[in-house]
Amino acid sequence: MKYLVVSDLHLGKGKFLKNGQFNILEDFFEDERFYEFCDYFSSGRYFLQKTTLVLNGDILNLIQIDTKGVFTHIVDEEMTIQQIEDIARGHSQVFKGIKKFLKAPNKEVVFVIGNHDAGMEFPGAQKKFQELCGGDVHFCQTYSRHGVHIEHGHRFEAINTVPKDSYFLRGPQGKRILNFPWGSLFCINVLPKLKKERPYIDKVRPMSAYIKWCLFHDPAFFWKLFRTCVEYVLTTYGDYYTKQNKNFKTSLKILKQITIYPRYEKMARRIIKKDPSIHTVVMGHTHLQEWRRFPEGKYYFNTGTWNTIPSIDAGMHQDTRHLTYCSIDVHEVTNVLVYAAVNEWKGKWKPFVEEVGTN
């Protein structure tokens, strides 16, 4: 049994808008490569092999998709369906690739919902995605089978998650709308304004280093960033639909995590300790590929992202883009891990190179 895990594609409306203007909110430009990826693992020697493609969160960048030119945090099922249709028009090759993958024997697709595509919890959104992919897609928040545990990872950050029992709110006209956490509200209401001047602002890693750099080398933008954030907090503090998660306990968690970022390998370790049957944990969310081997021969992988990551590392002087994914082979009966690695997709001429692996 093979598992292929990709995350954080951040599909938007496409490279160009209807008027031909470049879309500064688009992050994904590897449509042809993704189609090749789906084609490769659903044909040839993989044609009959049991394979599950796991889309591990933030596949769709729903929180940075405008609806008729408007960005809003009042998002219902109907709006989410429209957003998915807009994304499909801008990334037809991606959906064509998933459709081709699903047509091959013994193939399935799992969509693990992340913080950027929280709207995929709506039943209508799931149905629309399945229609566009031409087959059944399983939707979930966490996925665990054959000793492999997969989740996006945003639930470990107070700024990017809400309690399970308050995932939705009752909105205008009684419609059910998404209850967004602070991080998503920032992406919806503030980031589009800032990206008009600094399109890469949400891509730089580490973000904290970039903000410090701005203070000394781009002070005008730093103070604009500071002012914009403060104004947003003040103007929305009393808004019914944005104050649901503004409590003292949550605020303390957010402040703590700004200075002490959660270590995802520790979170993976906890998951494994809680359930000894799990031998492999896979996450995304951070956009940084990494892996750890624990003493008892168990593993944690982070798949990174297929998006360009600008770096302010003086030793690099360039953007980085690695089309990384996690490949896992498990014995279907015994659940024994046969092989696991973070690979980089290179295209049909040289399908992939192994970045790190269990062998």
TORKOL-4160 file (C-alpha; in steps of 0.2 Angstrom, whole numbers, padded with zeros to 4 digits, m for minus):
359
<pt num="1" X="0000" Y="0000" Z="0000"/>
<pt num="2" X="0007" Y="0017" Z="m0005"/>
<pt num="3" X="0003" Y="0034" Z="0002"/>
<pt num="4" X="0008" Y="0050" Z="m0007"/>
<pt num="5" X="0006" Y="0066" Z="0004"/>
<pt num="6" X="0006" Y="0084" Z="m0003"/>
<pt num="7" X="0001" Y="0100" Z="0006"/>
<pt num="8" X="0000" Y="0118" Z="0005"/>
<pt num="9" X="m0002" Y="0121" Z="m0013"/>
<pt num="10" X="m0013" Y="0136" Z="m0010"/>
<pt num="11" X="m0022" Y="0136" Z="m0026"/>
<pt num="12" X="m0030" Y="0153" Z="m0030"/>
<pt num="13" X="m0039" Y="0160" Z="m0045"/>
<pt num="14" X="m0025" Y="0157" Z="m0056"/>
<pt num="15" X="m0010" Y="0166" Z="m0063"/>
<pt num="16" X="m0020" Y="0179" Z="m0072"/>
<pt num="17" X="m0037" Y="0187" Z="m0068"/>
<pt num="18" X="m0051" Y="0189" Z="m0081"/>
<pt num="19" X="m0045" Y="0206" Z="m0086"/>
<pt num="20" X="m0027" Y="0199" Z="m0090"/>
<pt num="21" X="m0019" Y="0207" Z="m0075"/>
<pt num="22" X="m0007" Y="0197" Z="m0065"/>
<pt num="23" X="m0015" Y="0189" Z="m0049"/>
<pt num="24" X="m0004" Y="0195" Z="m0034"/>
<pt num="25" X="m0013" Y="0183" Z="m0023"/>
<pt num="26" X="m0009" Y="0168" Z="m0033"/>
<pt num="27" X="0004" Y="0156" Z="m0025"/>
<pt num="28" X="0004" Y="0141" Z="m0036"/>
<pt num="29" X="0012" Y="0140" Z="m0053"/>
<pt num="30" X="0016" Y="0122" Z="m0055"/>
<pt num="31" X="0000" Y="0115" Z="m0063"/>
<pt num="32" X="0009" Y="0105" Z="m0077"/>
<pt num="33" X="0021" Y="0097" Z="m0064"/>
<pt num="34" X="0006" Y="0092" Z="m0053"/>
<pt num="35" X="m0003" Y="0084" Z="m0068"/>
<pt num="36" X="0013" Y="0075" Z="m0072"/>
<pt num="37" X="0014" Y="0069" Z="m0054"/>
<pt num="38" X="m0004" Y="0062" Z="m0054"/>
<pt num="39" X="m0001" Y="0054" Z="m0071"/>
<pt num="40" X="0015" Y="0046" Z="m0066"/>
<pt num="41" X="0008" Y="0038" Z="m0050"/>
<pt num="42" X="m0008" Y="0032" Z="m0059"/>
<pt num="43" X="0001" Y="0024" Z="m0074"/>
<pt num="44" X="0015" Y="0012" Z="m0079"/>
<pt num="45" X="0021" Y="0001" Z="m0065"/>
<pt num="46" X="0009" Y="0011" Z="m0053"/>
<pt num="47" X="m0006" Y="0008" Z="m0063"/>
<pt num="48" X="m0013" Y="m0007" Z="m0053"/>
<pt num="49" X="m0004" Y="m0003" Z="m0036"/>
<pt num="50" X="m0015" Y="0002" Z="m0022"/>
<pt num="51" X="m0011" Y="0021" Z="m0019"/>
<pt num="52" X="m0019" Y="0034" Z="m0009"/>
<pt num="53" X="m0016" Y="0052" Z="m0013"/>
<pt num="54" X="m0018" Y="0063" Z="0003"/>
<pt num="55" X="m0020" Y="0082" Z="0000"/>
<pt num="56" X="m0015" Y="0087" Z="0017"/>
<pt num="57" X="m0023" Y="0104" Z="0020"/>
<pt num="58" X="m0021" Y="0122" Z="0012"/>
<pt num="59" X="m0023" Y="0114" Z="m0005"/>
<pt num="60" X="m0036" Y="0128" Z="m0009"/>
<pt num="61" X="m0032" Y="0146" Z="m0003"/>
<pt num="62" X="m0050" Y="0149" Z="0001"/>
<pt num="63" X="m0047" Y="0163" Z="0013"/>
<pt num="64" X="m0038" Y="0174" Z="0000"/>
<pt num="65" X="m0051" Y="0172" Z="m0013"/>
<pt num="66" X="m0062" Y="0187" Z="m0016"/>
<pt num="67" X="m0080" Y="0185" Z="m0021"/>
<pt num="68" X="m0085" Y="0198" Z="m0034"/>
<pt num="69" X="m0070" Y="0209" Z="m0029"/>
<pt num="70" X="m0074" Y="0208" Z="m0011"/>
<pt num="71" X="m0064" Y="0200" Z="0003"/>
<pt num="72" X="m0075" Y="0195" Z="0018"/>
<pt num="73" X="m0075" Y="0185" Z="0034"/>
<pt num="74" X="m0094" Y="0181" Z="0032"/>
<pt num="75" X="m0092" Y="0165" Z="0022"/>
<pt num="76" X="m0106" Y="0153" Z="0020"/>
<pt num="77" X="m0108" Y="0137" Z="0009"/>
<pt num="78" X="m0114" Y="0146" Z="m0006"/>
<pt num="79" X="m0099" Y="0157" Z="m0007"/>
<pt num="80" X="m0087" Y="0143" Z="m0004"/>
<pt num="81" X="m0094" Y="0133" Z="m0019"/>
<pt num="82" X="m0092" Y="0149" Z="m0030"/>
<pt num="83" X="m0074" Y="0150" Z="m0024"/>
<pt num="84" X="m0070" Y="0132" Z="m0028"/>
<pt num="85" X="m0077" Y="0135" Z="m0045"/>
<pt num="86" X="m0066" Y="0150" Z="m0048"/>
<pt num="87" X="m0051" Y="0140" Z="m0042"/>
<pt num="88" X="m0055" Y="0126" Z="m0054"/>
<pt num="89" X="m0056" Y="0138" Z="m0069"/>
<pt num="90" X="m0039" Y="0145" Z="m0064"/>
<pt num="91" X="m0031" Y="0128" Z="m0061"/>
<pt num="92" X="m0039" Y="0116" Z="m0073"/>
<pt num="93" X="m0023" Y="0105" Z="m0075"/>
<pt num="94" X="m0023" Y="0102" Z="m0056"/>
<pt num="95" X="m0041" Y="0095" Z="m0056"/>
<pt num="96" X="m0038" Y="0086" Z="m0073"/>
<pt num="97" X="m0023" Y="0077" Z="m0064"/>
<pt num="98" X="m0033" Y="0072" Z="m0049"/>
<pt num="99" X="m0047" Y="0066" Z="m0061"/>
<pt num="100" X="m0034" Y="0055" Z="m0070"/>
<pt num="101" X="m0027" Y="0048" Z="m0054"/>
<pt num="102" X="m0045" Y="0043" Z="m0048"/>
<pt num="103" X="m0049" Y="0034" Z="m0065"/>
<pt num="104" X="m0035" Y="0022" Z="m0062"/>
<pt num="105" X="m0038" Y="0006" Z="m0053"/>
<pt num="106" X="m0035" Y="0005" Z="m0034"/>
<pt num="107" X="m0033" Y="0023" Z="m0032"/>
<pt num="108" X="m0041" Y="0035" Z="m0019"/>
<pt num="109" X="m0040" Y="0053" Z="m0014"/>
<pt num="110" X="m0041" Y="0060" Z="0004"/>
<pt num="111" X="m0043" Y="0078" Z="0007"/>
<pt num="112" X="m0037" Y="0083" Z="0025"/>
<pt num="113" X="m0044" Y="0100" Z="0029"/>
<pt num="114" X="m0032" Y="0114" Z="0034"/>
<pt num="115" X="m0034" Y="0132" Z="0040"/>
<pt num="116" X="m0034" Y="0140" Z="0023"/>
<pt num="117" X="m0047" Y="0128" Z="0016"/>
<pt num="118" X="m0058" Y="0127" Z="0031"/>
<pt num="119" X="m0073" Y="0130" Z="0020"/>
<pt num="120" X="m0071" Y="0112" Z="0014"/>
<pt num="121" X="m0081" Y="0107" Z="0029"/>
<pt num="122" X="m0097" Y="0112" Z="0021"/>
<pt num="123" X="m0106" Y="0097" Z="0013"/>
<pt num="124" X="m0109" Y="0107" Z="m0003"/>
<pt num="125" X="m0091" Y="0112" Z="m0005"/>
<pt num="126" X="m0086" Y="0093" Z="m0004"/>
<pt num="127" X="m0099" Y="0089" Z="m0017"/>
<pt num="128" X="m0093" Y="0102" Z="m0029"/>
<pt num="129" X="m0075" Y="0097" Z="m0027"/>
<pt num="130" X="m0079" Y="0079" Z="m0030"/>
<pt num="131" X="m0089" Y="0084" Z="m0046"/>
<pt num="132" X="m0074" Y="0093" Z="m0052"/>
<pt num="133" X="m0062" Y="0079" Z="m0048"/>
<pt num="134" X="m0074" Y="0066" Z="m0056"/>
<pt num="135" X="m0074" Y="0054" Z="m0042"/>
<pt num="136" X="m0076" Y="0051" Z="m0023"/>
<pt num="137" X="m0065" Y="0061" Z="m0012"/>
<pt num="138" X="m0064" Y="0057" Z="0007"/>
<pt num="139" X="m0064" Y="0073" Z="0018"/>
<pt num="140" X="m0057" Y="0074" Z="0036"/>
<pt num="141" X="m0048" Y="0084" Z="0049"/>
<pt num="142" X="m0035" Y="0070" Z="0053"/>
<pt num="143" X="m0032" Y="0053" Z="0044"/>
<pt num="144" X="m0025" Y="0038" Z="0052"/>
<pt num="145" X="m0023" Y="0021" Z="0044"/>
<pt num="146" X="m0010" Y="0007" Z="0043"/>
<pt num="147" X="0000" Y="0015" Z="0056"/>
<pt num="148" X="0001" Y="0031" Z="0047"/>
<pt num="149" X="m0006" Y="0047" Z="0055"/>
<pt num="150" X="m0008" Y="0062" Z="0044"/>
<pt num="151" X="m0015" Y="0080" Z="0048"/>
<pt num="152" X="m0011" Y="0097" Z="0042"/>
<pt num="153" X="m0004" Y="0103" Z="0059"/>
<pt num="154" X="m0013" Y="0120" Z="0061"/>
<pt num="155" X="m0023" Y="0114" Z="0077"/>
<pt num="156" X="m0007" Y="0116" Z="0087"/>
<pt num="157" X="m0007" Y="0135" Z="0085"/>
<pt num="158" X="m0020" Y="0145" Z="0094"/>
<pt num="159" X="m0019" Y="0159" Z="0081"/>
<pt num="160" X="m0025" Y="0146" Z="0067"/>
<pt num="161" X="m0038" Y="0135" Z="0075"/>
<pt num="162" X="m0055" Y="0136" Z="0084"/>
<pt num="163" X="m0063" Y="0123" Z="0096"/>
<pt num="164" X="m0072" Y="0109" Z="0086"/>
<pt num="165" X="m0089" Y="0113" Z="0094"/>
<pt num="166" X="m0088" Y="0131" Z="0087"/>
<pt num="167" X="m0082" Y="0128" Z="0070"/>
<pt num="168" X="m0098" Y="0137" Z="0063"/>
<pt num="169" X="m0108" Y="0152" Z="0068"/>
<pt num="170" X="m0125" Y="0158" Z="0064"/>
<pt num="171" X="m0123" Y="0172" Z="0052"/>
<pt num="172" X="m0134" Y="0185" Z="0043"/>
<pt num="173" X="m0151" Y="0178" Z="0038"/>
<pt num="174" X="m0148" Y="0163" Z="0049"/>
<pt num="175" X="m0135" Y="0156" Z="0037"/>
<pt num="176" X="m0122" Y="0145" Z="0044"/>
<pt num="177" X="m0105" Y="0153" Z="0042"/>
<pt num="178" X="m0087" Y="0149" Z="0046"/>
<pt num="179" X="m0080" Y="0154" Z="0063"/>
<pt num="180" X="m0063" Y="0160" Z="0058"/>
<pt num="181" X="m0048" Y="0160" Z="0070"/>
<pt num="182" X="m0037" Y="0176" Z="0072"/>
<pt num="183" X="m0024" Y="0170" Z="0059"/>
<pt num="184" X="m0037" Y="0167" Z="0045"/>
<pt num="185" X="m0046" Y="0184" Z="0049"/>
<pt num="186" X="m0029" Y="0192" Z="0047"/>
<pt num="187" X="m0026" Y="0183" Z="0030"/>
<pt num="188" X="m0044" Y="0188" Z="0024"/>
<pt num="189" X="m0045" Y="0206" Z="0030"/>
<pt num="190" X="m0027" Y="0213" Z="0031"/>
<pt num="191" X="m0015" Y="0203" Z="0020"/>
<pt num="192" X="m0023" Y="0207" Z="0003"/>
<pt num="193" X="m0019" Y="0226" Z="0007"/>
<pt num="194" X="m0001" Y="0222" Z="0012"/>
<pt num="195" X="0002" Y="0211" Z="m0003"/>
<pt num="196" X="m0002" Y="0225" Z="m0015"/>
<pt num="197" X="0015" Y="0232" Z="m0010"/>
<pt num="198" X="0024" Y="0217" Z="m0004"/>
<pt num="199" X="0017" Y="0202" Z="m0013"/>
<pt num="200" X="0029" Y="0190" Z="m0005"/>
<pt num="201" X="0025" Y="0195" Z="0013"/>
<pt num="202" X="0016" Y="0179" Z="0018"/>
<pt num="203" X="0029" Y="0168" Z="0010"/>
<pt num="204" X="0045" Y="0173" Z="0018"/>
<pt num="205" X="0052" Y="0161" Z="0031"/>
<pt num="206" X="0056" Y="0164" Z="0045"/>
<pt num="207" X="0043" Y="0178" Z="0046"/>
<pt num="208" X="0050" Y="0185" Z="0062"/>
<pt num="209" X="0067" Y="0188" Z="0054"/>
<pt num="210" X="0058" Y="0197" Z="0040"/>
<pt num="211" X="0049" Y="0209" Z="0051"/>
<pt num="212" X="0065" Y="0213" Z="0061"/>
<pt num="213" X="0073" Y="0216" Z="0044"/>
<pt num="214" X="0059" Y="0228" Z="0039"/>
<pt num="215" X="0062" Y="0238" Z="0055"/>
<pt num="216" X="0080" Y="0242" Z="0050"/>
<pt num="217" X="0080" Y="0241" Z="0031"/>
<pt num="218" X="0062" Y="0245" Z="0026"/>
<pt num="219" X="0055" Y="0256" Z="0040"/>
<pt num="220" X="0041" Y="0264" Z="0030"/>
<pt num="221" X="0033" Y="0248" Z="0027"/>
<pt num="222" X="0036" Y="0241" Z="0044"/>
<pt num="223" X="0027" Y="0256" Z="0052"/>
<pt num="224" X="0013" Y="0254" Z="0039"/>
<pt num="225" X="0012" Y="0235" Z="0044"/>
<pt num="226" X="0011" Y="0240" Z="0062"/>
<pt num="227" X="m0002" Y="0253" Z="0060"/>
<pt num="228" X="m0013" Y="0242" Z="0048"/>
<pt num="229" X="m0013" Y="0228" Z="0061"/>
<pt num="230" X="m0017" Y="0239" Z="0076"/>
<pt num="231" X="m0031" Y="0248" Z="0066"/>
<pt num="232" X="m0038" Y="0231" Z="0061"/>
<pt num="233" X="m0038" Y="0225" Z="0079"/>
<pt num="234" X="m0047" Y="0241" Z="0085"/>
<pt num="235" X="m0060" Y="0242" Z="0072"/>
<pt num="236" X="m0065" Y="0224" Z="0073"/>
<pt num="237" X="m0064" Y="0221" Z="0092"/>
<pt num="238" X="m0083" Y="0224" Z="0094"/>
<pt num="239" X="m0088" Y="0215" Z="0078"/>
<pt num="240" X="m0099" Y="0200" Z="0083"/>
<pt num="241" X="m0092" Y="0189" Z="0070"/>
<pt num="242" X="m0074" Y="0192" Z="0074"/>
<pt num="243" X="m0074" Y="0193" Z="0093"/>
<pt num="244" X="m0079" Y="0175" Z="0096"/>
<pt num="245" X="m0062" Y="0169" Z="0099"/>
<pt num="246" X="m0055" Y="0184" Z="0108"/>
<pt num="247" X="m0054" Y="0179" Z="0126"/>
<pt num="248" X="m0040" Y="0180" Z="0139"/>
<pt num="249" X="m0034" Y="0162" Z="0138"/>
<pt num="250" X="m0033" Y="0162" Z="0119"/>
<pt num="251" X="m0024" Y="0179" Z="0119"/>
<pt num="252" X="m0011" Y="0172" Z="0131"/>
<pt num="253" X="m0008" Y="0156" Z="0120"/>
<pt num="254" X="m0006" Y="0167" Z="0104"/>
<pt num="255" X="0007" Y="0179" Z="0113"/>
<pt num="256" X="0017" Y="0164" Z="0119"/>
<pt num="257" X="0017" Y="0156" Z="0102"/>
<pt num="258" X="0023" Y="0172" Z="0094"/>
<pt num="259" X="0039" Y="0171" Z="0104"/>
<pt num="260" X="0040" Y="0152" Z="0106"/>
<pt num="261" X="0034" Y="0144" Z="0090"/>
<pt num="262" X="0027" Y="0126" Z="0092"/>
<pt num="263" X="0039" Y="0112" Z="0088"/>
<pt num="264" X="0030" Y="0100" Z="0077"/>
<pt num="265" X="0042" Y="0086" Z="0080"/>
<pt num="266" X="0036" Y="0087" Z="0098"/>
<pt num="267" X="0018" Y="0086" Z="0093"/>
<pt num="268" X="0022" Y="0071" Z="0082"/>
<pt num="269" X="0030" Y="0063" Z="0097"/>
<pt num="270" X="0015" Y="0066" Z="0108"/>
<pt num="271" X="0004" Y="0058" Z="0094"/>
<pt num="272" X="0015" Y="0042" Z="0093"/>
<pt num="273" X="0015" Y="0041" Z="0112"/>
<pt num="274" X="m0004" Y="0042" Z="0113"/>
<pt num="275" X="m0006" Y="0028" Z="0100"/>
<pt num="276" X="0008" Y="0016" Z="0100"/>
<pt num="277" X="0001" Y="0008" Z="0084"/>
<pt num="278" X="0006" Y="0024" Z="0074"/>
<pt num="279" X="0024" Y="0023" Z="0066"/>
<pt num="280" X="0023" Y="0038" Z="0055"/>
<pt num="281" X="0017" Y="0055" Z="0057"/>
<pt num="282" X="0015" Y="0067" Z="0042"/>
<pt num="283" X="0011" Y="0086" Z="0044"/>
<pt num="284" X="0012" Y="0101" Z="0033"/>
<pt num="285" X="0007" Y="0119" Z="0037"/>
<pt num="286" X="0024" Y="0126" Z="0041"/>
<pt num="287" X="0030" Y="0126" Z="0023"/>
<pt num="288" X="0046" Y="0119" Z="0028"/>
<pt num="289" X="0051" Y="0101" Z="0024"/>
<pt num="290" X="0059" Y="0092" Z="0039"/>
<pt num="291" X="0060" Y="0074" Z="0046"/>
<pt num="292" X="0064" Y="0066" Z="0062"/>
<pt num="293" X="0068" Y="0048" Z="0067"/>
<pt num="294" X="0063" Y="0044" Z="0085"/>
<pt num="295" X="0073" Y="0031" Z="0095"/>
<pt num="296" X="0060" Y="0017" Z="0093"/>
<pt num="297" X="0061" Y="0018" Z="0074"/>
<pt num="298" X="0046" Y="0029" Z="0072"/>
<pt num="299" X="0046" Y="0044" Z="0060"/>
<pt num="300" X="0039" Y="0062" Z="0058"/>
<pt num="301" X="0039" Y="0070" Z="0041"/>
<pt num="302" X="0034" Y="0088" Z="0035"/>
<pt num="303" X="0030" Y="0089" Z="0017"/>
<pt num="304" X="0034" Y="0107" Z="0014"/>
<pt num="305" X="0026" Y="0117" Z="0000"/>
<pt num="306" X="0026" Y="0118" Z="m0019"/>
<pt num="307" X="0026" Y="0137" Z="m0018"/>
<pt num="308" X="0040" Y="0148" Z="m0020"/>
<pt num="309" X="0048" Y="0153" Z="m0003"/>
<pt num="310" X="0058" Y="0169" Z="m0003"/>
<pt num="311" X="0073" Y="0169" Z="0009"/>
<pt num="312" X="0082" Y="0183" Z="0018"/>
<pt num="313" X="0096" Y="0171" Z="0022"/>
<pt num="314" X="0111" Y="0180" Z="0016"/>
<pt num="315" X="0119" Y="0164" Z="0011"/>
<pt num="316" X="0106" Y="0160" Z="m0002"/>
<pt num="317" X="0102" Y="0176" Z="m0011"/>
<pt num="318" X="0087" Y="0168" Z="m0020"/>
<pt num="319" X="0070" Y="0161" Z="m0019"/>
<pt num="320" X="0068" Y="0143" Z="m0016"/>
<pt num="321" X="0055" Y="0131" Z="m0023"/>
<pt num="322" X="0055" Y="0112" Z="m0020"/>
<pt num="323" X="0041" Y="0101" Z="m0026"/>
<pt num="324" X="0041" Y="0090" Z="m0011"/>
<pt num="325" X="0030" Y="0076" Z="m0006"/>
<pt num="326" X="0030" Y="0061" Z="0006"/>
<pt num="327" X="0030" Y="0044" Z="m0001"/>
<pt num="328" X="0026" Y="0030" Z="0011"/>
<pt num="329" X="0025" Y="0011" Z="0008"/>
<pt num="330" X="0016" Y="0000" Z="0021"/>
<pt num="331" X="0012" Y="m0018" Z="0022"/>
<pt num="332" X="m0007" Y="m0019" Z="0020"/>
<pt num="333" X="m0010" Y="m0034" Z="0032"/>
<pt num="334" X="0004" Y="m0031" Z="0045"/>
<pt num="335" X="0004" Y="m0012" Z="0045"/>
<pt num="336" X="0023" Y="m0013" Z="0045"/>
<pt num="337" X="0032" Y="0002" Z="0038"/>
<pt num="338" X="0042" Y="m0004" Z="0022"/>
<pt num="339" X="0048" Y="0013" Z="0016"/>
<pt num="340" X="0045" Y="0032" Z="0019"/>
<pt num="341" X="0054" Y="0047" Z="0012"/>
<pt num="342" X="0052" Y="0065" Z="0008"/>
<pt num="343" X="0055" Y="0066" Z="m0011"/>
<pt num="344" X="0056" Y="0081" Z="m0023"/>
<pt num="345" X="0046" Y="0079" Z="m0039"/>
<pt num="346" X="0057" Y="0083" Z="m0054"/>
<pt num="347" X="0045" Y="0079" Z="m0069"/>
<pt num="348" X="0044" Y="0064" Z="m0080"/>
<pt num="349" X="0062" Y="0065" Z="m0087"/>
<pt num="350" X="0068" Y="0061" Z="m0069"/>
<pt num="351" X="0052" Y="0057" Z="m0058"/>
<pt num="352" X="0060" Y="0061" Z="m0041"/>
<pt num="353" X="0075" Y="0063" Z="m0030"/>
<pt num="354" X="0075" Y="0056" Z="m0012"/>
<pt num="355" X="0078" Y="0070" Z="0000"/>
<pt num="356" X="0077" Y="0060" Z="0016"/>
<pt num="357" X="0071" Y="0043" Z="0019"/>
<pt num="358" X="0070" Y="0028" Z="0031"/>
<pt num="359" X="0083" Y="0018" Z="0021"/>
